[in-house]
Amino acid sequence: MASGSIVGLDIGTQQIKAVELRPGKNGLVAAGMGIAPTPVGILQNNIITDPRLMGQTIKQLLRESGITAKKAVGSVAGQSAVVIRIIEVPKMTDAELKETMKWEVERHVPFAPSETMIDYQPLETGSALDETNPNMEVLLAVAQQDIVNNLVDTMFAAGLDPIAIDIEPLASGRAVLDVVGGHPVVRKQRFVNPVDAPFENNSIETVAVVNIGAANTDISIYQDGQLSFPRSLPLAGDSLTRSIAEMMGYTLDQAERIKRDYASVQLDRMAIYTGTAYGDDPNYQSPGFGEEGGEFGPTDSTRISGRRSARISGRSGRISGRLGGDDLGVFSNPFDLSSDPDTASAAGAEDPAGSLNLGKPTDPADLERTQPMSRGTLNLGRRDEPGGGDGAFAPPPEFEADQGFLGGPASDNDIKDQVFEAIAPVLGELATELRRSLDYFRSRAQGRSVDRVLLVGGSANLHNIGVFLQNELQVPVIVADPFASMQVTSKHYDPQYLQSIASSFAVAFGLAAREAVFNANPLPKKPRRPLVSRKAADPIDTTNPPMS
């Protein structure tokens, strides 16, 4: 098991984020964190084209951020690079499941099986205890091998010792659901069977973690801390930037800076694009879960830890939201990306000895080694069993406050209105897709709804986006802060600025906390079958066989 400080490394299309967590007397301590821009052109189709250059960039980021730990966990992401599915198969033994997964990959993944690394993890769902249900659910993750190999080479070039490779939905969920105030959440080893304890009478809560990044938005629905529904949308921060650039005539770099300075969700005007009546008050909140002094308080400024927003105990109840066939007859699956041309990009060659691991803490001897890690030990976690860092985004040099980009008079309010007009259609589309995802999950979960939504990622910092989505989804929406109520010794950011960008670090935080969470939740040992004494067994009479 890994011990000591661990670095979580999140390499995105726009930014590289790193977080160092170390164990302390009162839980995990954030000892270092930093953000740096991703070198232009070095990430193509989610593949790092120059691991050495990327490694040098990361090494400089670690040095400037005061991060000294060497053990690190990285992640892979992207619709064209990683496929995450929850599939249903007949109940079977571990050996049978291992063989079955080889065939399931061909059914669910557009990559050539010989060019991928796979891992899977049986889910502890209600059906697992239901003896009348012949099926079981399995979390399957498949990544292009070239992407994993180049990521490992990059981490070596940065002077890091990679101990695991994870997937972003698990990392972001871990950051806001499995760590509370620096303390890993200890979950019950056995979950409550919904057959015996109906959902309305137990403490199982369903939470959607929405990671709004630069290139993609990941929607991950968790039941009792267990991933139940994954979906990735090619609609995120870059979509907002492109819309600003196209409508206002800016370059992408100019549009990005203007977005960060002026973008805001004008709630009273969003009704034009969504048909939702918010009233004339820009601080309007939906009734029932956002009243002043209520359980959740004002949601436009609330930033709380994931645990407070997700009171969860035990393992998962009924896991739903499968991406397989339509067993409801009338509700088709809009989220099967297996035939999406965007996911059929070139893949990378299978490491015969390697598999990505979805949940397994690594052996202590392996984690303490000093030699470079063989690619065969990479895992996504199976248990064995924003800006450039200064917080300020100045307008482009050619921008003048009294003239704007195009030479005409432009006040701050004028610019804000123009930016809003550019991003409003994209925000409306995002809200529609989120609503479709929640509705689809509800149809597969026997009517069970998502209890609340946690926003993370760089674009989660867009002003009023939490209130807007709460009004649209009619579900409490909170911008989550993984550093809430925990000790932060890093001096790289002042507390106020850190709070404003904390959600951007969710993936890096979850990667760094991986081993601590696994240590707190070891897998229970499988009970051994009782041995039957030969003497106690009835002898078989071979001389007088029974009559047929």
Buried (B, 14 or more C-beta within 10 A) or exposed (E): BBBEBBBBBBBBBBBBBBBBBBBBEEBBBBBBBBBBBBBEEBBEBBBBEBBEBBBBBBBEBBEEBBBEBBBBBBBBBBBBBBBBBBBBBEBBEEEEBEEBBEEBBEEBBBBBBEBBBBBBBBBBBBBBBBEEBEBBBBBBBBBBBBBBBBBBBBBBBBBBBBBBBBBBBBBBBBBBBBBBBBBBBEBEEEBBBBBEBEBEEBEBBBBBBBBBBBBBBBBBBBBBBBBBBBBBBBBBBBBBBBBBBEBBEBEEEBBBBBBBBBBBBBBBBBEEBBEBEBEEEBEBBBEEBBEEEBEBBBBBEBBBBBBBBBEBBBBBBBBBBBBBEEEEEEEEBEBBBEEEEEBBBEBBBBBEEBBBBBBBBBEEEEBBEEEEBEBEBBBBBBBEEBBEBEBEBEBBEEBEEEEBBEEEEBEEEEBBBBBBBBBBBBBBBBBBBBBBBBBBBBBBBEEBEBBBBBBBBBBBBBBBBBBBBBBBBBBBBBBBBBBBBBBBEBEBBEEEBBBBBBBBBBBBBBBBBBBBBBBBBEBEEEEEEEEEEEEEEEEEEEEEEEEE
